[in-house]
Amino acid sequence: MKIRIKTVFITAFLFVVILLTTMMVSTSFLQREHQSDLYRLEDHISQLVTMASKPYLERKDFDGLQLLAEDIIDRAGIVYLTIEHGKDILAHAHVPANPNHNVITVPLYLENSALEDVNATVGFQSGSFHSLTGTLGQLAVVSTIGIALLAVLVILAMIILALRPLQRLKKLTTPQGQTTANTNLGFFEDIDQTVCQVADLQNRLEKSYSQLYNSLREQQYSYSEARLIEEQSEAIYKASHDAIIVASDDDTIVEFSPVAEQIFGWKRKDIVGKTMAETIIPPAMREMHKNGMKRFLETGKSVVLNKRIELTAMRRNGTEFPIEISISAAKTVKGHLFVSYIRDISKQLQNQTEMKIAARAFETAQPVFIADNLGRIIRSNPAFSNITGYSAREVIGEKPRSLMTNAKDSRFHKQVWRMLHKKGSWEGEMPFRHKEGYEIPVHLSIVSVTDEKDVLSHYVAHFYDLTDQKRYEANLLEAQQSAENANRAKSRFLAAMSHEIRTPMNGVLGVLGLLKETELNELQRKLVNTARGSGELLLGIINDILDFSKMEAGKLSLENTIFDMYELFGQTVDIVYPQAEKKNLSLTSRIADDVPRYLEGDGDRIRQILLNLLSNAVKYTSAGSVQVKISCIHRHPLSAKLKIDVVDTGIGIDAKHIPTLFEEFTMAESSYNRSHEGSGLGLAICQQLVNLMDGEISVVSELGEGSIFTATMTLNVAMKLTISPRHQQIRTRRRSRRICVS
């Protein structure tokens, strides 16, 4: 019995030892394998989190990182995921843990991250092994009851402890919705099945990681590609030389490029949201624009889409200008978008017009040639060939200087080029050489042309032939010289004849004066007076002709002597007084107090001016009065400007004769019945004398009302009270009948 019991006990003990040994070995094996799987799982999860979070950390897209964390914890076995940067939590996600399973926490350090010091913490459940300490306690209790029961319990415990996590692991690794057959597995078969299931889990995790990694790479490439396309589109948009305007199907502007801002004067922020019709389309075209858009939206047809056409646009300030426009339509989920490419062609049209004008001008009858910036001829028109005899081919590459007869005059040509560089143009006469060798005088104009950078590019020159003009000028000069010679001969003849006639005339007047002093009867005295009056008149005409001849010869000059202005004025009035008394005219004279008494100048010529104006006033006044006065306009210590006014109530002068009144051989009475004699030279001589005295002479007159003659002159104030002998002799001559108001 004891042996049996002992045998039983020994057998049970051996069985228990073997069973415990086997169980311990199996348990140790399973723990090592399970721990190895956990280490591999931990490594895969670490790589998965690192690779998946790297793009979001590079972009600092923390919202995307949070979404990634939530996506990762959806994977089997992961309970929570926390990503930290220092003490800051960048992302955190978790799901409720199974209370029956242990949660394993794995700290991770994310290497090669865009941010430094980034860590992650992952918690996951993989099923837990029961502690062997509890099992041995149970076996010790059961061993007291019986080896058999203990063996059964141990075997059952082994099966339970071995198969329970395997079943759970299998359940976790089985896709949702699939059912597995319940089979009784042996101990070693369970171990193989566990290894297979762990390997399968590893493969599935690697596949899931690979899919996630590829998905993230594709997402990263798609984002980079989209960003690159966006940057390229933006660069093209900004670099375009054309204005780009995008409008919706309700004509609202949604995009306005920088070039459009420059062309139209609108800022993008001001025009976006407004319609094209109210901003850039002229009023005259707005209705047509609206009808065209309406027709396209209703029928899908348009006559302007996908074509380059020329239209008129309007700037912000209201000015209209020509444009070239191309419009494209794009269909979107929100409707149509119309993209307009616009180019300002104002300058282009202006250049075309100028080119047409220049082409027409180049074909003008005036000779033209164009030279490059080095002065070499590159083009000439047919008129150039007609004048110079050189064809266009013969002068290309030549310098204009080589076509001139003064080509060796380097000083002249350097001066021309300096003027061109300084002012941009030169104009003057130039001697061209004809192909046959003779000289062609021309008037040449050269203009320098610069490009848009203000750099000299060309010279444009045009000229006209002066041959006929020079010939005409030579003939005109010859005729002028002949006329001047004839005029000088006439003047010399008049001077000589006047001098020759005046000498015997003075003799005749002297004899008549002596004859008048003898005893004569009334008839004889009347005849002597008539003869003397006619002689004096003739002598006055001769004196005028002599002065006129001097005036034409340019030899009319003034003396510079000191005279008494008051005496000269009184004597001149005394000379005219008898004529006024004979016609019963009132002759009044006045000299202002501020007129200097002693002046320096030609007193005889001043007397001549006064006498001429007074004589004309008395001559052409049949009733009424004649007034003469002298006043001082400006008085300086060394000079004085005097004004002489002669006022009469005579016949007056017609306004149409006043402009020619001071010309030679002109008389205001020439158009009427002449009742007075004269040469018509007096006023012309007065004008010349007044001009020599830095003065002017003028007249204000009305036909039938009388005239006012005004003469001004500038004379020096005499410093010495010495009067010339001639004026001293004249001063001694007195007349008893004179009216002088001072």
Stockholm file with secondary structure:
# STOCKHOLM 1.0

chainA/1-742         MKIRIKTVFITAFLFVVILLTTMMVSTSFLQREHQSDLYRLEDHISQLVTMASKPYLERKDFDGLQLLAEDIIDRAGIVYLTIEHGKDILAHAHVPANPNHNVITVPLYLENSALEDVNATVGFQSGSFHSLTGTLGQLAVVSTIGIALLAVLVILAMIILALRPLQRLKKLTTPQGQTTANTNLGFFEDIDQTVCQVADLQNRLEKSYSQLYNSLREQQYSYSEARLIEEQSEAIYKASHDAIIVASDDDTIVEFSPVAEQIFGWKRKDIVGKTMAETIIPPAMREMHKNGMKRFLETGKSVVLNKRIELTAMRRNGTEFPIEISISAAKTVKGHLFVSYIRDISKQLQNQTEMKIAARAFETAQPVFIADNLGRIIRSNPAFSNITGYSAREVIGEKPRSLMTNAKDSRFHKQVWRMLHKKGSWEGEMPFRHKEGYEIPVHLSIVSVTDEKDVLSHYVAHFYDLTDQKRYEANLLEAQQSAENANRAKSRFLAAMSHEIRTPMNGVLGVLGLLKETELNELQRKLVNTARGSGELLLGIINDILDFSKMEAGKLSLENTIFDMYELFGQTVDIVYPQAEKKNLSLTSRIADDVPRYLEGDGDRIRQILLNLLSNAVKYTSAGSVQVKISCIHRHPLSAKLKIDVVDTGIGIDAKHIPTLFEEFTMAESSYNRSHEGSGLGLAICQQLVNLMDGEISVVSELGEGSIFTATMTLNVAMKLTISPRHQQIRTRRRSRRICVS
#=GR chainA/1-742 SS CHHHHHHHHHHHHHHHHHHHHHHHHHHHHHHHHHHHHHHHHHHHHHHHHHHHHHHHHHHTCHHHHHHHHHHHTTSTTEEEEEEEETTEEEEEEECCCCTTSCEEEEEEECTTCSSSSEEEEEEEECCCCCCHHHHHHHHHHHHHHCHHHHHHHHHHHHHHHHHHHHHHHHHHHSCTTCCCCCCCCCHHHHHHHHHHHHHHHHHHHHHHHHHHHHHHHHHHHHHHHHHHHHHHHHHHHHHCSSEEEEEETTSBEEEECHHHHHHHCCCHHHHTTSBHHHHTSCHHHHHHHHHHHHHHHHHSCCSSBTSEEEEEEECTTSCEEEEEEEEEEEEETTEEEEEEEEEECHHHHHHHHHHHHHHHHHTSSSCEEEEETTSCEEEECHHHHHHHCCCHHHHTTCCGGGGBTTTTCHHHHHHHHHHHHHHSEEEEEEEEECTTSCEEEEEEEEEEEECTTSCEEEEEEEEEECHHHHHHHHHHHHHHHHHHHHHHHHHHHHHHHHHHHHHHHHHHHHHHHHHHHSCCCHHHHHHHHHHHHHHHHHHHHHHHHHHHHHHHTTCCCCCCEEEEHHHHHHHHHHHHHHHHHHTTCEEEEEECTTSCSEEEECHHHHHHHHHHHHHHHHHTCSSSEEEEEEEEEEECSSEEEEEEEEEECSSCCCGGGGGGTTSTTCCGGGGSCCCSCCCSCHHHHHHHHHHHTTCCEEEEEETTTEEEEEEEEEEEECSSCCCCHHHHHHHTCCCSCCCEEC
#=GC SS_cons         CHHHHHHHHHHHHHHHHHHHHHHHHHHHHHHHHHHHHHHHHHHHHHHHHHHHHHHHHHHTCHHHHHHHHHHHTTSTTEEEEEEEETTEEEEEEECCCCTTSCEEEEEEECTTCSSSSEEEEEEEECCCCCCHHHHHHHHHHHHHHCHHHHHHHHHHHHHHHHHHHHHHHHHHHSCTTCCCCCCCCCHHHHHHHHHHHHHHHHHHHHHHHHHHHHHHHHHHHHHHHHHHHHHHHHHHHHHCSSEEEEEETTSBEEEECHHHHHHHCCCHHHHTTSBHHHHTSCHHHHHHHHHHHHHHHHHSCCSSBTSEEEEEEECTTSCEEEEEEEEEEEEETTEEEEEEEEEECHHHHHHHHHHHHHHHHHTSSSCEEEEETTSCEEEECHHHHHHHCCCHHHHTTCCGGGGBTTTTCHHHHHHHHHHHHHHSEEEEEEEEECTTSCEEEEEEEEEEEECTTSCEEEEEEEEEECHHHHHHHHHHHHHHHHHHHHHHHHHHHHHHHHHHHHHHHHHHHHHHHHHHHSCCCHHHHHHHHHHHHHHHHHHHHHHHHHHHHHHHTTCCCCCCEEEEHHHHHHHHHHHHHHHHHHTTCEEEEEECTTSCSEEEECHHHHHHHHHHHHHHHHHTCSSSEEEEEEEEEEECSSEEEEEEEEEECSSCCCGGGGGGTTSTTCCGGGGSCCCSCCCSCHHHHHHHHHHHTTCCEEEEEETTTEEEEEEEEEEEECSSCCCCHHHHHHHTCCCSCCCEEC
//
